[in-house]
């Protein structure tokens, strides 16, 4: 009982301290925003989501020193491949992970205490909360990365076809990319975001080849496109011909992958058929004869 009361007190204190820190940081950041807006002559507008995001960014900036440089570089690559601006999102993600690491164990301990569990169950719940708090943000990020890659693979051939049309109509590279990004803003927001980021790199970086190399590192679906465009700009080959060949190859690869998935479907359906269909078929086909045999044997004994 004393152990349970001490855990409850510890979780209450930890939750109170966390809430106080959050409220204090939000208040300080709101005050800084009001002061800066007053100096610049802008009206003050409350933005709770921006305040919370800035608090996570501040927390992640403080705790990023506990990460090794190679781990930070890996996180930057994953965030960049998930469709985020890693310069802005990296400290926010670290702050969210720090909060989840401490918050989920507290919630798990509170749930265990409120449900009247024993000390061993409370410890198990705490360990489960720690695992969820540490692995949860990374799993969510991996899911977002897979969805972003799927959207990029789906929209790359269409983007290349639109870019070919723009180039044959006499539009330049940057104007064509801007037009395609505007056209794909509703149908494929991930591809539109990638193209806008490519336009920013083309305007900022001194070399266009570097911009297309950065594009190739964004997603697997854009690696061939970025590499071929950079080689076309470097060696002076016709751009429309390179784009058409890329589009044909990407569509052929997508059809090949769909055919592979269709061929694997029969083998994957074997286990569900064995587990769910065959027992039901055996019950339906053999249930009536078995019942008749049981009745027959029961009538012999009378």
N, C-alpha and C positions, 0 to 999 in steps of 0.2 A: 504493500500500500504506500509506504514511504517512497519507494522507487517510482511508482506511478505519479504521485503528487509532485515529486521533484522534476520528472519529465514534463508534466503539464506546466509547472512554473517556468521551466527553462524555455519551452516553446512559446509561452505567452510573452516572456521578456524579449526573446528574439524577434517575435512578430511585432511587438511594440517599438523596439529600436529600429527595425527596418521601416516601419511606417513613418516614424518620426524623421528618419533620414530622407525618405522620399519626399515628405511634405516640406522639409527644410530646403532641399535642393530645388524643388519646383518653385518655391517661393523666391529663392535667390535668383533663379533664372528668369522668372517673370519680372522681378524688380530690375534686373539688368536689361531686359527687353524694353521695359517702359522707359528707362533712363536713356537708352540708345535711341529709341523712337522720338523721345522728347528733344534730344540734342539735334537729331536730323529733321525735326519738324513733321514727323509722321504720326498719324493717329494710332492709339494703342488698340490692338485687337487681341483678345484672349484666345489662345490656341492650346488647349490642354494636351492634345496629342503631340504637338510639337514640343511642349514642355516635358512630357514623359519621354519622348525620343531623345531630347537633349540630355535628360538625366541618365538614361541608359548609355549614351555616348560618353558622358563624363565618367560614369562608373567603369566603362570598358577602357577608357584611356588610362585610368588609374591602375587597373588590374592587368593591362596588357604586358607589363614588364615581367609577369610570371610565365609568359609564353616564350618559348625559344624562337629564334628568328626563322628557322626552317618551318616551324609550326605556323607562324604568322604568314609566311609565304604560301604555305599550302592552303590556309584559310582564304587568303586573297584570291588564289586561283579558283577555289570552289565558289566563292561569292561572285567572282567575275563570270564563271561558267553558269551560274544560276540566274543571271540577268540583273545583278545588283552592281551599283557603283561601290567597289571595294574600299575606296578612300573614305567614303562616308559611312558605309554599312559595317565595316570591320569593328570599330569600337562599340557600335550599337549591339552587334551580335555577341561580343564578349560580355557586355553588360547584361544582356538577357540571360546568357549562360550562367553568369555569377548569381543573378537573382534566382534563377530556377534551381541552381545547386543548393541554395539555402532554403528556398521556399517550399519545394516539394517534400523534403524530409520533415519540415515543420507540419505541413498539412497531413502527411502520413501518420506522424505521431499523434496529432490531435484526433484524427479519425480512429486510430487504434485505442486511444484512451476513452473517447466517447462511446465506442462500441463495447467497452468493458473487457478488453483482451488482457491476457496475462503478460508478464514481463518478456517472455520469449517471443510472443507474437508481436509485442510492441517493437522489439528489436528487429524482427523480420520486416515489419512495416517500414521502419526507419531506413533499413538497407534498400528496400524496394524504392522508397522515395529518393534516396541518393542516386540510385541507378537511373531512375526516370529523369531526375534533374540534370544529370551529367549527359546522358545519351539522347534525351528528348530533342533539344535544339539541333543536334547534329543530324538526327533522323529526319526532322522536318526539313532541314536544309538539303539533304540528299533527295527527298521527295520533290522539292521545288526544282532542284537541278535536273531531275529526270523529266519533269513536265516541261521545263524550258527547252531541253534538248529535243524532246518530241515535237514541240511547236516549231523549233528551228528546222528540223528535218522535213516537217510537213510543208513549211512555207518557202524553203529555199528554191525548189524548181519554179514555183510561181513568181517569186521575186526575180529570178534570173530571166524568165520570159518577159516580164514587164521591163526589165532593164535593157533587154535586147530591143524591144519596141522603141524605148526612149532613145537608145543610141542610133537606131536606124532612122528615127525622125529628126536627127540632127542635134539632139540635146547633148550637152557635155556630161562628164562623169558626175560632178557634184550636183548639177541640176537634175540629172536623171535619178540619182539616189534620193534626192529630196522629194521628187515626184512619186517615186515608188513607195517611200516611207509614208507619204501622205495617203496614198491609195490603200496601203495595207494596215492603216491604223486601226480600222474596225475589224477586218478579217483576221489579222494575226498581229496582235500588239507586241509580242516578243520580237518578231522580225522587224517591226517598225522601230522598236527601241534600239535594236542592234544597228540598223541603218542610220539612225540619228547619232548614235555614238560614233559610227564610222565617219560621218560628216564632220563631227567635232574634231576627230583625230586628223582628218584631212586638212582642216583649217588651221590646226595648231601645230602639228608636227612638221618639221622642215622637209621630210621625205615621205612621199606617198607610199613607198614600199613598206615603211615601218607601220603605217596605218593599216594596211591590208594584212601584215603579219600579226598585228594585234587582233584583227578580226578573225584570223585563222585560229588563234588561241582561245576564242570565246566559246566555241562549241565544235563538236565533231562534225556536224552537218555543214559547217562553214569552213572547215580546214582546207578542203580541196578548192573551194571558190576563192578564198583569200590567197592561197599559194599560186593558183593559176593567174589571177589578176595581177599579183605582184610580178610574176615572171613575164606577163604580157607587157606591163609597163616598163620592165627593165630591158627587154629585148626588142620591143617595138612590134610585136606580132599583132594582127587584127583582133580587136577586142570582141566584136560581135561573134566571130567564128569561135573564139575561145568560150564565150558565154553559152553559145548553142551546144557545144560539145559537153560542157559541164552539166547543163540541164538534162540532156539526153542520158548521160551517165548516171546522174542522180535518180532519175525516174526508173532507169533499168535496175539500179540497186534496190530501190524501194519495192519494185515488183518482185525481184528475186527474194527479198526478205519476206514478203507476204507469201510467196510460194513455199519457202522453207517453213514458215509457221503453219501453213496449211498441211504440209506433209507430216509435221510433228504432232498434229492434232490427234491423229489416230492412236499414236502411242500414249499420248497424255490422257486420252479417254479410257484407257484400259483399267486404270486403278479405280476411277469412279464407277465404271460398269461392274467391276468385281465387288466393290463395296456396297453399292446401292441397287443396281439393276438385277444382278444375278440372284441375290437372296430373295428379292420379291418375286422373281420368276419361279424359283424353286418352291416358294410357299404357295403360289397360285397353282402351279402345275402338279405339285406333289402333295398339297394339303388335303385334298379330297380323298385320294387313295389311302393316305395314312389314316385319316379319320375312319374310313370304311374298314380298314384292317383292325383298328382298335376296337370298333364296335363288334366285329366278327369274333375276335378273340375274347371279348367280354361276354358274348352270347354263348360261347362254348363252355364257359365255367358255370353257367346257370343250370 
